[in-house]
């Protein structure tokens, strides 16, 4: 035990008094140990922080956002809503005036459009008759002055080569329908019949379609040139005879009656027969005579093949008219 007590410090005797001095290192170690214990004690303990209930009923003031400015409305006679409220009558009157103005413009446009459409329809009806042929249209071929012959034909096709046209021509003739090939510009046309007007040629085309052939209708102008005034006179008579025979044969094929003056037709044919004709004119006159004979035979036999033969003779006349005199 005495050794342990000595170890606690150093005793020094001064002037007969003993003083004990503690071991500095030991003291420091004891202090350090004490501090560690206090630190451990602090670490093991902690403070509980409870919410403050006093803040539950506090009122928080939030700043109000700035108000957005309303956009200005632009109107007739007004610059804003405020100004429009001041003059409702004025705004109402302006609206009525604008409605009347724009309504008048739209009405005018509608009237002009309807008028224009009616004019277009009437022009189409005039150029392509759909009912009974007009008298001027019937005799158009005979009234054309000079050597031009206006015709209304049933077309069976148009081809780029003569060989192709010949092949179709052969098939059409096998069906007892007349067919002749005409070269117009760079194409070859196959024509199956002729009539007195464009509307009549359409009706004739529908009749020939019953023979199972392709049909169209077309207006053609053939040109010829006479060598003298006598030739021009002969051509005019031939054109009148052709027009009359085309009308008679086409109308009878369609089950209708022609309006041709038989006496005038007979007179013109007699004058052609009695006249001194060149070989070219004589050949064309033979074609007209053959057509007239076939029509006369139909009146006796009522065989429609005779009318088709008459149509074929008229096509021969047109072919010679084009080839010989052009």
C-alpha positions, 0 to 999 in steps of 0.5 A: 500500500505504501508503494501505491501511495508513493506512486501518487506523487513526489514528497519533498521536505523543505524547512522541516515541512513535507510537500507532496507534488502529484505526478503531472503525467498521471494527472493529465491522464486522469483528466483525459480519462475524465474528459472521455467519460464526459464525452461518452456521456454527452454522446449517449444523451441527446436533446428531443426537439418537439414542434412548436404548436404555437405556429399552427394558427399563424396566418401567412400572408402571400403577396397577390400576383399582379393583374394581367392587362386585358387585350384591346379589342379592335372593332368597327368604330371602337378601340376597346371594350370600354369604349364599345360599352359607351356606344352599343347603338353605334356598333349595332348600326355599323354591324347592320351596314356591314352585313348589308354591304357584304350581302349585296356583294355576294348576291351580285357575284351569285347573279353573275355566276348564274348568268354566265353558266346559263350563257355557257349552256345555251352556247353548247346547246346551240353548237350541238343540237340534241332534238330535231335538227335545225333547218339551217343545219340540215342544209349546211352542206348544200349552202357552203359556197365554193368547193368546200363540202361540210359533212356529218359522218359516223366514224369507226376509228382513227389509225396511225397506219393504213394497214391497221385501218384496212384490218378493221375495215375488213371486219366491219364490211363482214358485218354488212356495214359500209366502211371507207378509209380517208386520210386526213393529215397524218391519220387514217379515218374509217367512216361508216355513214353520213347524215344531215346534221351532227345530231343525226350522225349521232343517231345513225351511229347508235343505229350502226352500233347494233351491228357490233361496231365501234362508232363515233360521230364527227363533222368533217369539211372536205376541200375540192378545187374546180378548174372553171366556173362551170366546174364550180357550178357542177360541184354545187349541184353535186353537194346539194344532191349528196346532202339530200341523199344522205338525209333520206338514207340516214332518216329512213335507217333511223325510222324517220321521214326526211324533209327533202324536196323530191322535185328539187332533188330529181331536177338537180340529178337530171341536170347532172346527167344531161351535162357534159362532165369530165371523167372525174365528175362523171365518176362522182355522179355515178356514185350519187346515181347508185345511192339514189337507186338503192334508196328507190329499191328500199321503197319497194322492198323495205330491205334496210340493206339497200339503205346501207348500200346507199350509205356506201355509195355516198362514202364512195362519192366523198372519197372521190371528191377528196382524192380526185379534186384535192 
